[in-house]
Amino acid sequence: MSSSFYQRFIRTYTLFQRGNLTARYIVGLSLLAVLSISLHLTVQYNLSFQEQGLKTLMKARDHSQRGVRIKKELFMLQTIPSTEKTKLAFTEFKKHFEIFTEEALDLWVINGEYNLQEIFEKTEPGDVFTISEIFFSLSKNISDIESLLETDKSKATGLILRSTEQIDNYLRLADEELDSFDSEYSQNLQEFRNYEVVILLVTLLTLVFEAFYIFRPALIKMEEAQKARSDFFSRIGHEIRNPMNSILGMTTLLEEQKVNKLQKEYLFRLRKSAEGLLSFLNNVIEHAGIEQGKVQLSEDSVNIKDLLDEMSSLFFYDLGRKKLGFFITILGEFPTEFTTDYIKLKYILVNLLNNAIKFTESGKIDLELSFEKEGQKINIKLSDTGIGIEKDKVESVFESFTQADSSVRRKYGGTGLGLSIVREYLDLLNGSIQVESELNLGTSFSVQLPVSKPKKLNLFKIKKFQNLYILDDEYLLKWVERNLGFDSKMTTIKKSGINDLAKSSLGSQPILLLPSSSYLDKIDLSLFSKVYLFEFTSQSFPEKIETIFPAISWNMNESVSFDQEKPLLKPIHKIGKKVLVCDDSEENRIVLSTFLKDYYVSVTTAQSGKECIELLDKNFFDYVFLDIQMPELDGLQVIELAQQNPNFKKMKFIAFTAHNSQREKNEMSRLGFSDLLEKPTDKMKVRLLLEKIDNEIKNIEFPSDLEAKIKARILKKRPEFVKQKLEQLSMIKKLGDYSHDDVRTFGHQLKGVASHYDLDELAELGAKLEESSDNESVKLLLKQIEDILLMSQKDPQ
């Protein structure tokens, strides 16, 4: 046991010498704990001592007063003429004397001196007795008085007088004991106070010592460890973003292929999972950057309409999947443009909106904005009808790696970093954030953010309507009331009276606002000139019905309805420029070069910095996409060598990298990179970058929506096509002659037409059927064709 303790002690001491934070923390905390406990015990003992002393003093004073009373009662016994009354009075006196005895034994009298009674009887008068001896002599006399009251009252009277004298002596000695106790008590009290002062001084000196010689070296090591951790996150971020670029890029390429609905669903889930992992990674890296103080602010011009439209487009699917209402209101005059850090503001809004959607299963999300002219601040309030937060856990949501409840993390996931980063960003921007929440009712986040250079103050209201009818829905009605222009007239329709609408009562060109498509079947749409449906839906409606999502004034004013996200159209003609993509990852080269081939005639790839330099020496490239972190020659070394090329100034170098800190961006710009394409990338990022660096992209001709419309019309007829082919197949099976020409014709038709309906597998089987002559093979092919047709019938899309 002692050997084990000694080994642990030596181990702790060794770690302490090395500057180990844990060991130093344990030693420092142990010293403080010992001193704190000593001080606490001293103070507690002192307080206990004071309390006991005060009780003793109070008890001694009460005891003395009781002694005076029983002396009086004893003396009065000799004045009572009746023996019976004397006995009664003595009985009452004896009760009081018993209480007096208990107090005396507790205060001054020593229990062990009961055996002195024999000595008292033999002692000569004039001798000095102790207080205990006097008390026990008094007790003996009181006992004798009780028996003498019946036998010899005159002798009892003499004994009473003697006892009263003993009481006087006892009280005199008790006062002397009390004075002695008081003096000793005061002396001890002062000593305890001195101990407290000494321990307090030692504690303060220990704190100073620990601060300079224990914690300061440990904190230095901790800061170094924190820096190493941040560097690690930065490196690991690059290592993860590279394969993530491949995953997302390949997913995009697969989505452009002809896939069935189930495959589309798998690809969609793959993309969402990858984006979730990327979001997690970005949060961790951003948090590490904030801890290390690497986050820098920028001043960007922000267009409020573009910002909110972008926010909305990011969450269309998630909002629609949960059937949540999304209402955006801009109160009062608000600047169309203002200046702040766009990336930080976007992150704040994205994170708050993402949390609101994540923790809200039904109801609505309400985003409210206002502007303070005097302080030049924008106020953002985001409210939801979600699960809410317990009051005692509200503030903890801003702590790193913390969520209100462990069960929340298990059910909803997340790192617990988002809101922590939001508050850090707002601190950097001199803003603030508050949260109000009620469990199971919802949460509201309020953000105040100072901005500069506000421009074009506008009232963002719904355009003028003279005959506007709104179904009595709590959320929609509230939004309309806050956004409706002053000249508009609004009428509320009760849900119970929706079937009783009469054309004559609606006025000219009535407009109807509905919260959901579920009410369409209950309304005679011919009564209205226009119907606005505030719901995310991919359904097709007649022209007079327009979907508005999210609910924001300009979506209604500009008649903007949401269509499902469409893939970017490829240009009709490619640009005759040469592009070089250099990356040591084959997957990254495939993804980026495939994206670029939509726009440029020539796209060349290089797998190393050395190969890139060789290609640049032999060829001219208009654009060079260059990975930064590569073996042998990295991107920074490549561009330095490329500067010796006479055509360097005519070429544009774009960093294709996962390194995206502001410091790294500044270094890349200094070395000559024209721009940066962050990993992971996607088609939209590539298009936006090309529009920024290549003026020809802005003027390039893209196909109209005609082809897409034709394709959509064909796909609408797919159920009819499937039904027709199933009928043909049924006729062939009834004939039972698998060598008949009808079988070959059926296969030929499938081969030529099925692909138009995105049934490529069916087209391949049709080609095989057309060429097959073996009856057994024909039977098998027909069975496979039938399975696909039946599956398509169940899943028409």
C-alpha positions in Angstrom: 0.0 0.0 0.0 2.7 2.5 1.0 4.9 1.4 -2.0 2.0 2.1 -4.3 1.3 5.5 -2.8 5.0 6.3 -3.1 5.1 5.4 -6.8 2.0 7.6 -7.5 3.6 10.4 -5.6 6.9 10.1 -7.6 4.8 9.9 -10.9 2.9 13.1 -10.0 6.1 14.9 -9.0 7.7 13.9 -12.3 4.8 15.2 -14.3 4.8 18.4 -12.1 8.4 19.0 -13.0 7.6 18.6 -16.7 5.0 21.3 -16.5 2.1 18.9 -16.9 -1.1 21.0 -16.5 -3.0 18.2 -14.8 -0.3 17.4 -12.3 0.3 21.1 -11.5 -3.4 21.7 -11.3 -3.7 18.8 -8.8 -0.8 20.1 -6.7 -2.0 23.6 -6.7 -5.5 22.7 -6.0 -4.4 20.4 -3.2 -2.5 23.1 -1.5 -5.4 25.5 -1.8 -7.8 22.8 -0.6 -5.7 22.1 2.5 -5.5 25.8 3.3 -9.2 26.4 2.5 -10.2 23.4 4.7 -8.0 24.6 7.5 -9.4 28.1 7.3 -12.9 26.7 7.1 -12.4 24.4 10.1 -10.9 27.2 12.1 -13.7 29.6 11.3 -16.3 26.9 12.0 -14.7 26.0 15.3 -14.4 29.6 16.2 -18.1 30.2 15.4 -19.0 27.0 17.3 -16.9 28.2 20.2 -18.5 31.6 20.2 -22.0 30.1 20.0 -21.2 27.7 22.9 -19.7 30.5 24.9 -22.7 32.8 24.5 -25.0 29.9 25.4 -22.9 29.3 28.6 -23.0 33.0 29.6 -26.7 33.2 29.1 -27.3 30.0 30.9 -25.1 31.1 33.8 -27.0 34.3 34.2 -30.3 32.5 34.2 -28.9 30.0 36.7 -27.9 32.8 39.1 -31.3 34.4 38.8 -32.9 31.0 39.5 -30.7 30.7 42.6 -31.9 34.0 44.0 -35.5 32.8 43.5 -35.1 29.4 45.2 -33.3 31.1 48.1 -36.3 33.3 48.6 -38.7 30.3 48.3 -36.6 28.3 50.9 -36.5 31.2 53.3 -40.3 31.7 53.1 -40.9 28.1 54.2 -40.2 29.0 57.9 -43.0 31.6 57.8 -45.8 29.2 56.8 -47.7 28.2 60.0 -49.5 25.1 58.6 -47.6 21.9 58.3 -49.6 20.8 55.3 -49.1 24.1 53.5 -45.4 23.9 54.3 -45.2 20.5 52.7 -47.0 21.7 49.6 -44.7 24.7 49.4 -41.6 22.6 49.9 -42.8 20.2 47.1 -43.0 23.2 44.7 -39.6 24.4 45.9 -38.1 21.0 45.4 -39.2 21.0 41.7 -37.4 24.3 41.2 -34.4 23.1 43.0 -34.1 20.0 40.8 -34.0 22.3 37.7 -31.4 24.4 39.6 -29.4 21.2 40.3 -29.4 20.2 36.6 -28.1 23.6 35.6 -25.4 23.5 38.4 -24.2 20.1 37.3 -24.0 21.4 33.7 -22.2 24.6 34.6 -20.0 24.5 37.7 -20.5 21.3 39.7 -18.3 18.3 39.2 -20.2 15.0 39.2 -17.4 13.0 40.7 -17.6 14.9 44.1 -20.8 13.2 45.3 -18.6 11.1 47.6 -17.5 14.3 49.5 -20.7 14.3 51.6 -19.0 12.2 54.3 -16.2 14.8 54.4 -18.7 17.6 54.8 -20.1 16.1 57.9 -16.7 15.8 59.5 -15.3 19.2 58.4 -14.8 21.9 61.1 -16.5 25.3 60.6 -14.4 28.0 59.0 -12.8 25.7 56.4 -12.9 26.9 52.7 -15.0 24.7 50.5 -15.1 24.5 46.7 -18.3 25.3 44.7 -19.0 21.6 44.2 -18.6 20.9 47.9 -20.9 23.8 48.8 -23.5 22.6 46.3 -23.5 19.0 47.5 -23.7 20.1 51.1 -26.6 22.3 50.1 -28.2 19.3 48.4 -27.7 17.2 51.6 -29.3 19.9 53.7 -32.3 20.2 51.4 -32.8 16.5 51.7 -32.6 16.7 55.5 -35.1 19.6 55.6 -37.7 17.5 53.9 -37.6 14.9 56.7 -37.3 17.4 59.6 -40.4 19.3 58.4 -42.5 16.4 59.7 -40.5 15.6 62.9 -38.8 18.7 64.1 -39.8 22.0 62.5 -37.5 24.1 64.8 -34.5 22.1 63.7 -35.7 22.3 60.1 -35.9 26.1 60.4 -32.2 26.3 61.5 -31.2 24.1 58.6 -33.2 26.4 56.3 -31.2 29.4 57.5 -28.0 27.5 57.0 -29.0 26.4 53.5 -29.9 30.0 52.4 -26.4 31.0 53.6 -25.0 28.1 51.4 -26.9 29.4 48.5 -25.4 32.8 48.9 -21.9 31.3 49.0 -22.7 29.1 46.0 -23.9 32.1 44.0 -20.8 34.1 45.0 -18.5 31.4 43.8 -20.6 30.9 40.6 -20.1 34.6 39.8 -16.4 34.2 40.3 -16.5 31.1 38.0 -18.4 33.1 35.4 -15.9 36.0 35.5 -13.1 33.4 35.1 -14.9 31.8 32.2 -15.6 35.1 30.5 -12.0 36.1 30.7 -10.8 32.7 29.3 -13.5 32.8 26.6 -12.3 36.3 25.4 -8.7 35.2 25.3 -9.5 32.0 23.3 -11.6 34.0 20.9 -8.8 36.3 20.1 -6.4 33.4 19.6 -8.8 31.9 17.0 -9.0 35.2 15.2 -5.2 35.3 15.0 -5.2 31.8 13.5 -7.7 32.9 10.9 -5.6 35.9 9.9 -2.4 33.7 9.7 -4.2 31.1 7.5 -5.7 33.7 5.3 -2.3 35.4 4.7 -0.7 32.0 3.9 -3.5 31.3 1.5 -3.0 34.6 -0.3 0.8 34.0 -0.5 0.1 30.5 -1.8 -2.1 31.9 -4.5 0.6 34.3 -5.6 3.1 31.5 -5.6 0.9 29.2 -7.6 0.0 31.9 -10.1 3.7 32.5 -11.0 5.4 29.1 -10.4 2.7 26.5 -11.0 -0.2 27.8 -13.2 1.7 30.3 -15.4 4.1 27.7 -16.9 1.2 25.3 -17.2 -0.9 27.9 -19.0 1.9 28.5 -21.4 2.0 24.8 -22.2 -1.8 24.8 -22.5 -1.7 27.7 -25.0 1.0 25.8 -27.0 -1.2 22.7 -26.9 -4.3 24.8 -28.0 -2.3 26.1 -31.0 -1.2 22.6 -31.9 -4.8 21.5 -31.7 -5.9 24.3 -34.0 -3.1 23.5 -36.4 -4.2 19.9 -36.3 -7.8 20.9 -37.1 -6.6 23.0 -40.0 -4.6 20.1 -41.4 -7.3 17.5 -40.8 -9.8 19.9 -42.4 -7.8 19.9 -45.5 -7.5 16.1 -45.5 -11.3 15.7 -45.1 -12.3 18.4 -47.5 -10.4 16.7 -50.3 -12.3 13.4 -50.2 -15.5 15.3 -49.4 -15.0 17.2 -52.7 -14.8 13.9 -54.4 -17.9 12.5 -52.7 -20.1 15.6 -53.4 -18.7 16.0 -56.9 -19.3 12.4 -57.8 -22.8 12.6 -56.3 -23.5 15.6 -58.6 -22.3 13.7 -61.6 -24.4 10.7 -60.7 -27.5 12.9 -60.2 -27.1 14.1 -63.8 -27.3 10.5 -65.1 -30.6 8.8 -65.8 -31.5 7.2 -62.5 -34.8 6.0 -61.1 -36.6 7.5 -58.2 -35.1 5.2 -55.6 -31.6 5.9 -56.8 -32.4 9.6 -56.7 -33.5 9.2 -53.1 -30.2 7.4 -52.3 -28.1 10.1 -53.9 -30.1 12.8 -52.2 -29.5 11.1 -48.8 -25.8 10.6 -49.7 -25.5 14.3 -50.5 -27.3 15.3 -47.3 -25.1 13.1 -45.1 -21.9 14.5 -46.8 -23.1 18.0 -46.3 -23.9 17.3 -42.7 -20.4 15.9 -42.1 -19.0 19.0 -43.9 -21.0 21.3 -41.7 -19.8 19.5 -38.6 -16.2 19.8 -39.8 -16.6 23.5 -40.6 -18.0 24.2 -37.1 -15.1 22.4 -35.4 -12.5 24.2 -37.5 -14.2 27.6 -37.1 -14.4 27.1 -33.3 -10.7 26.2 -33.2 -9.9 29.4 -35.2 -12.0 31.5 -32.8 -10.1 30.0 -29.8 -6.8 30.8 -31.4 -7.9 34.3 -32.4 -7.4 33.8 -36.1 -10.9 35.0 -37.2 -10.8 38.2 -39.1 -13.6 40.5 -40.0 -14.4 41.9 -43.4 -16.6 44.7 -44.6 -19.0 43.6 -47.3 -22.0 45.2 -48.9 -25.2 43.1 -48.1 -28.4 43.3 -50.1 -31.2 42.2 -47.7 -33.3 40.8 -50.5 -30.5 38.6 -51.9 -29.5 37.5 -48.4 -33.0 36.4 -47.4 -33.6 34.7 -50.8 -30.4 32.8 -50.3 -31.3 31.8 -46.8 -34.7 30.6 -48.0 -33.3 28.6 -50.9 -31.0 26.7 -48.5 -33.8 25.4 -46.5 -36.7 24.9 -49.0 -36.4 21.1 -48.8 -36.2 20.8 -45.0 -39.0 23.3 -44.4 -41.2 21.5 -47.0 -40.4 18.0 -45.8 -41.7 19.0 -42.3 -44.6 21.1 -43.7 -43.5 24.1 -41.6 -44.8 27.6 -42.3 -42.0 30.1 -42.9 -43.0 33.7 -42.5 -40.6 36.6 -43.0 -41.5 40.2 -41.9 -39.6 43.4 -42.3 -41.0 45.9 -39.8 -40.9 49.6 -40.6 -38.2 51.2 -42.9 -35.3 48.9 -43.5 -32.2 49.5 -45.6 -32.0 47.6 -48.9 -28.3 47.5 -48.5 -25.9 47.9 -45.6 -22.3 47.0 -44.7 -21.1 44.2 -42.4 -19.3 40.9 -42.5 -21.5 39.0 -45.0 -20.1 35.6 -44.2 -20.5 36.0 -40.4 -24.0 37.4 -40.8 -24.9 34.5 -43.2 -23.6 32.0 -40.7 -25.6 33.5 -37.9 -28.8 33.3 -39.8 -28.1 29.9 -41.3 -27.3 28.4 -37.8 -30.4 30.0 -36.1 -32.7 28.9 -38.9 -31.2 25.4 -39.1 -31.7 25.0 -35.3 -35.3 26.2 -35.6 -36.1 23.7 -38.3 -34.3 20.9 -36.6 -36.2 21.3 -33.3 -39.6 22.1 -34.7 -41.8 19.2 -35.8 -44.9 21.2 -36.7 -46.2 24.8 -36.8 -44.2 27.7 -38.1 -40.9 29.6 -38.1 -41.1 33.4 -37.9 -38.3 35.7 -39.0 -38.7 39.3 -38.1 -36.3 42.1 -39.0 -36.2 45.8 -38.0 -33.8 48.7 -38.2 -32.8 51.3 -35.6 -31.9 54.5 -37.4 -30.3 56.2 -34.4 -27.9 53.4 -33.4 -27.7 52.0 -37.0 -28.5 48.5 -35.8 -30.5 45.7 -37.4 -32.6 43.6 -35.1 -33.3 40.0 -36.0 -35.8 37.9 -34.2 -36.3 34.2 -35.1 -39.1 32.4 -33.3 -40.3 28.8 -33.7 -43.0 26.5 -32.3 -40.5 23.7 -31.5 -39.6 21.7 -28.4 -38.3 24.7 -26.4 -35.7 24.7 -23.6 -36.0 24.4 -19.9 -35.5 27.7 -18.1 -32.6 26.6 -16.1 -30.8 25.4 -19.2 -31.4 28.4 -21.5 -28.0 30.0 -21.1 -26.1 26.7 -21.4 -27.0 26.5 -25.2 -24.3 29.1 -25.9 -21.6 26.9 -24.3 -19.2 25.0 -26.5 -20.1 21.3 -27.2 -23.2 21.8 -25.1 -26.9 21.1 -25.8 -29.8 21.6 -23.4 -30.2 17.9 -22.8 -28.2 14.8 -23.7 -31.4 13.2 -25.1 -31.5 16.2 -27.6 -28.1 15.2 -29.0 -29.1 11.6 -29.3 -32.3 12.4 -31.1 -31.4 15.4 -33.2 -27.6 15.1 -33.5 -25.2 18.1 -33.8 -21.9 19.2 -32.2 -23.2 21.8 -29.8 -20.9 24.3 -31.4 -23.2 26.3 -33.6 -24.7 28.7 -31.1 -21.3 29.1 -29.4 -19.8 30.3 -32.7 -22.8 32.5 -33.3 -22.2 34.3 -30.0 -18.5 34.6 -30.7 -19.2 36.1 -34.1 -21.6 38.6 -32.6 -19.0 39.5 -30.0 -16.6 40.2 -32.8 -19.2 42.3 -34.6 -20.1 44.2 -31.3 -23.5 42.6 -31.5 -25.5 40.6 -28.9 -27.9 37.7 -28.7 -30.7 36.8 -26.2 -32.9 33.8 -26.0 -36.3 33.2 -24.6 -37.9 29.8 -24.4 -40.7 27.8 -22.9 -40.5 24.0 -22.8 -42.8 22.4 -25.5 -43.9 25.9 -26.7 -41.0 27.2 -28.7 -37.9 29.3 -28.7 -37.1 32.9 -29.7 -33.6 34.2 -30.5 -33.1 38.0 -30.7 -30.0 39.4 -32.3 -28.8 43.0 -32.3 -26.1 43.8 -34.9 -24.5 47.2 -35.6 -24.1 47.9 -39.3 -22.7 50.8 -41.4 -23.6 52.6 -44.6 -27.3 51.8 -44.7 -28.8 52.7 -48.1 -32.2 53.0 -49.6 -34.6 52.8 -46.6 -37.8 51.1 -47.9 -41.1 49.8 -46.5 -41.3 46.2 -47.5 -45.1 45.8 -47.7 -47.5 43.7 -49.8 -48.7 45.6 -52.9 -52.2 47.2 -52.8 -55.1 44.8 -52.9 -58.7 46.0 -52.9 -60.5 42.7 -52.4 -58.2 40.4 -50.4 -59.7 37.4 -48.7 -57.7 35.4 -46.2 -58.7 32.1 -44.6 -58.8 32.4 -40.8 -55.4 30.8 -40.1 -53.5 32.1 -37.1 -50.0 32.2 -38.6 -51.0 33.5 -42.1 -53.4 36.1 -40.7 -50.7 37.5 -38.4 -48.2 37.7 -41.2 -50.7 39.5 -43.5 -51.7 42.0 -40.9 -48.0 43.0 -40.3 -47.1 43.1 -44.0 -50.2 44.5 -45.7 -50.0 48.0 -47.2 -52.1 50.8 -45.8 -54.5 51.1 -48.7 -55.3 47.4 -48.9 -58.6 46.0 -47.8 -58.7 42.6 -46.1 -61.5 40.2 -45.3 -61.2 37.2 -43.1 -63.0 34.0 -44.1 -63.9 31.6 -41.3 -63.1 28.0 -41.9 -66.6 27.0 -41.0 -68.0 29.3 -43.7 -65.7 28.3 -46.5 -68.4 26.5 -48.4 -70.9 29.4 -48.2 -69.0 31.9 -50.4 -71.2 33.6 -52.9 -69.8 35.3 -56.0 -72.0 38.3 -55.5 -70.5 39.1 -52.1 -66.8 39.0 -53.2 -66.6 42.2 -55.3 -64.5 42.6 -58.4 -61.3 40.6 -59.0 -61.1 39.0 -55.5 -57.8 37.6 -54.3 -57.7 34.6 -52.0 -54.9 33.6 -49.6 -54.7 30.0 -48.3 -52.2 28.4 -45.9 -52.5 25.0 -47.4 -53.5 23.1 -50.6 -55.8 21.0 -48.4 -58.5 23.7 -48.7 -58.5 23.8 -52.5 -61.1 21.0 -52.9 -63.5 22.9 -50.5 -63.5 26.2 -52.5 -65.0 27.1 -55.8 -61.9 28.6 -57.4 -63.9 30.2 -60.2 -65.0 32.8 -57.6 -61.5 34.2 -57.4 -59.3 35.9 -60.0 -56.1 34.8 -58.1 -55.3 32.3 -55.4 -52.0 32.5 -53.4 -51.0 29.3 -51.7 -48.5 29.8 -48.8 -47.1 26.3 -48.8 -44.0 24.4 -50.1 -45.3 22.0 -52.7 -44.1 20.4 -56.0 -47.7 19.9 -57.2 -48.8 21.5 -60.4 -51.8 23.9 -60.2 -53.8 25.9 -62.7 -52.4 29.3 -63.7 -54.6 31.3 -61.2 -53.1 29.4 -58.3 -49.6 30.6 -57.3 -47.4 29.1 -54.5 -45.6 31.6 -52.3 -42.9 30.2 -50.2 -41.5 31.5 -48.0 -44.1 34.2 -47.0 -42.2 37.4 -47.7 -43.6 40.6 -49.2 -41.6 40.7 -52.4 -42.4 37.0 -53.3 -46.1 38.1 -53.4 -45.4 41.4 -55.1 -43.2 40.0 -57.8 -45.3 36.9 -58.3 -42.4 34.6 -57.5 -43.4 31.1 -56.8 -41.0 28.3 -55.8 -40.1 25.6 -58.3 -38.1 22.6 -57.3 -34.4 23.2 -57.8 -33.4 22.6 -61.4 -29.9 21.5 -62.5 -27.8 24.2 -64.1 -28.4 24.2 -67.9 -25.3 23.5 -70.0 -24.3 26.2 -72.5 -25.2 25.6 -76.2 -21.7 26.3 -77.4 -18.4 25.9 -75.4 -15.8 28.7 -75.1 -12.7 28.1 -77.0 -10.3 28.6 -74.1 -7.8 26.2 -72.6 -8.0 25.2 -68.9 -5.6 23.2 -66.8 -6.6 21.4 -63.6 -3.8 20.3 -61.3 -4.5 18.2 -58.3 -2.8 15.1 -56.8 -6.2 13.5 -56.2 -7.6 11.7 -59.2 -11.2 12.1 -57.9 -10.8 15.8 -57.5 -9.4 16.1 -61.1 -12.3 14.1 -62.5 -15.0 16.2 -60.7 -13.6 19.6 -61.5 -12.6 18.8 -65.1 -16.1 17.4 -65.7 -17.7 20.6 -64.4 -15.4 22.8 -66.5 -16.0 20.7 -69.7 -19.5 22.1 -69.8 -18.0 25.5 -70.6 -14.7 25.1 -72.3 -13.5 23.2 -75.3 -10.2 22.1 -73.8 -9.7 20.9 -70.2 -6.3 19.3 -69.4 -5.4 17.6 -66.1 -2.1 17.3 -64.2 -1.5 15.0 -61.3 1.5 16.8 -59.7 3.1 20.2 -59.5 6.0 18.9 -61.6 3.7 17.8 -64.4 1.9 21.1 -64.2 5.1 23.1 -64.7 6.0 20.9 -67.7 2.6 21.5 -69.3 2.8 25.3 -68.6 6.3 25.4 -70.3 4.9 23.6 -73.4 1.4 25.1 -73.6 -0.6 28.2 -72.9 -3.6 27.9 -70.7 -6.1 30.7 -70.0 -7.0 29.3 -66.6 -5.0 27.1 -64.2 -6.8 25.5 -61.3 -4.1 24.6 -58.8 -4.3 22.5 -55.7 -2.2 24.0 -52.9 -1.2 21.0 -50.9 0.6 18.5 -53.1 3.7 16.3 -52.7 7.0 17.4 -54.0 5.9 20.7 -55.5 2.9 22.3 -53.7 0.7 24.9 -55.3 2.5 27.8 -53.8 5.9 26.6 -55.2 4.3 25.9 -58.6 3.0 29.5 -58.9 6.4 30.9 -57.9 8.1 28.9 -60.6 5.3 29.8 -63.1 6.1 33.4 -62.6 9.2 32.8 -64.7 7.0 31.9 -67.6 6.7 34.8 -70.1 3.0 34.1 -70.4 2.4 34.2 -66.7 0.6 37.6 -66.6 -1.7 36.4 -69.4 -2.8 33.4 -67.4 -5.2 33.4 -64.4 -4.3 31.0 -61.6 -7.1 29.9 -59.3 -6.4 28.1 -56.0 -8.4 24.9 -55.8 -7.9 24.2 -52.2 -9.3 23.3 -48.8 -7.1 26.0 -47.2 -9.6 28.8 -46.6 -8.4 30.8 -43.6 -8.0 34.6 -44.2 -4.3 34.4 -43.6 -3.9 31.7 -46.2 -6.1 33.6 -48.7 -4.0 36.7 -48.2 -0.8 34.7 -48.9 -2.3 33.2 -52.0 -3.3 36.6 -53.3 0.2 37.9 -52.6 1.8 35.1 -54.7 -0.4 35.9 -57.7 -3.6 33.8 -57.5 -6.5 35.6 -59.1 -9.2 33.8 -57.1 -10.0 30.8 -55.0 -12.3 27.8 -55.4 -12.9 26.2 -52.1 -13.2 22.5 -51.6 -15.6 20.8 -51.6 -17.0 22.5 -54.7 -20.2 22.1 -56.7 -21.5 23.2 -60.1 -23.0 26.4 -58.8 -19.7 27.5 -57.1 -17.9 26.8 -60.3 -20.4 28.7 -62.4 -20.3 31.7 -60.0 -16.5 31.7 -60.1 -16.4 31.5 -63.9 -18.9 34.4 -64.2 -16.5 36.4 -61.9 -13.3 35.7 -63.8 -14.5 35.2 -67.4 -16.6 37.8 -69.1 -17.5 35.5 -71.9 -19.4 33.3 -69.4 -21.8 36.2 -68.8 -22.6 36.4 -72.5 -22.7 32.7 -73.2 -25.9 31.3 -74.7 -27.8 28.8 -72.7 -30.7 26.7 -73.9 -34.2 27.9 -73.1 -36.6 26.1 -70.9 -38.3 24.6 -74.0 -36.4 21.3 -73.8 -37.1 21.0 -70.1 -40.8 21.7 -70.7 -40.9 19.1 -73.5 -39.2 16.5 -71.3 -41.7 17.3 -68.5 -44.6 16.8 -70.8 -43.2 13.4 -71.9 -42.7 12.3 -68.3 -46.3 13.2 -67.5 -47.4 10.6 -70.1 -45.3 7.9 -68.6 -48.1 6.3 -66.6 -50.1 6.0 -69.9 -47.1 4.5 -71.7 -46.6 2.0 -68.9 -50.3 1.0 -68.9 -50.2 0.5 -72.7 -47.1 -1.7 -72.5 -48.6 -3.8 -69.8 -51.6 -4.4 -72.0 -49.4 -5.4 -74.9 -47.5 -7.7 -72.6 -50.7 -9.3 -71.4 -51.8 -10.0 -75.0 -48.4 -11.6 -75.8 -48.7 -13.9 -72.8 -52.3 -14.9 -73.8 -51.0 -15.9 -77.3 -48.4 -18.1 -75.7 -46.3 -18.0 -78.9 -43.0 -16.4 -78.0 -41.6 -16.8 -81.4 -44.3 -14.6 -82.9 -43.3 -11.2 -84.6 -45.3 -9.3 -82.0 -42.7 -10.2 -79.4 -39.9 -8.7 -81.6 -42.0 -5.7 -82.4 -42.7 -5.2 -78.6 -38.9 -5.3 -77.9 -38.2 -2.9 -80.7 -40.7 -0.4 -79.4 -39.3 -0.6 -75.9 -35.7 -0.1 -77.2 -36.6 3.0 -79.1 -39.1 4.7 -76.8 -38.5 3.7 -73.1 -35.5 6.0 -72.7 -37.7 9.0 -73.4 -39.6 8.1 -70.2 -36.4 7.7 -68.1 -36.8 3.9 -68.3 -33.3 3.1 -69.6 -33.2 -0.4 -68.1 -36.4 -1.2 -69.9 -34.9 0.0 -73.2 -31.9 -2.3 -72.7 -34.2 -5.2 -72.1 -36.2 -4.3 -75.2 -33.0 -4.4 -77.3 -32.2 -7.9 -75.9 -35.8 -9.1 -76.5 -35.7 -7.9 -80.1 -32.6 -10.0 -80.8 -33.4 -13.1 -78.7 -34.7 -16.3 -80.4 -34.7 -18.7 -77.5 -38.1 -19.2 -76.0 -36.7 -19.6 -72.4 -34.7 -16.4 -72.8 -37.7 -14.6 -74.1 -39.8 -15.7 -71.2 -37.2 -14.5 -68.7 -36.9 -11.1 -70.5 -40.6 -10.7 -70.5 -40.8 -11.4 -66.8 -38.1 -8.8 -66.1 -39.9 -6.3 -68.3 -43.2 -7.0 -66.5 -41.5 -6.4 -63.1 -40.1 -3.1 -64.2 -43.4 -2.0 -65.7 -45.3 -2.9 -62.6 -42.8 -1.1 -60.4 -43.1 2.0 -62.6 -46.8 1.8 -62.3 -46.5 1.9 -58.5 -43.9 4.6 -58.7 -44.9 6.8 -61.6 -42.1 9.3 -61.1 
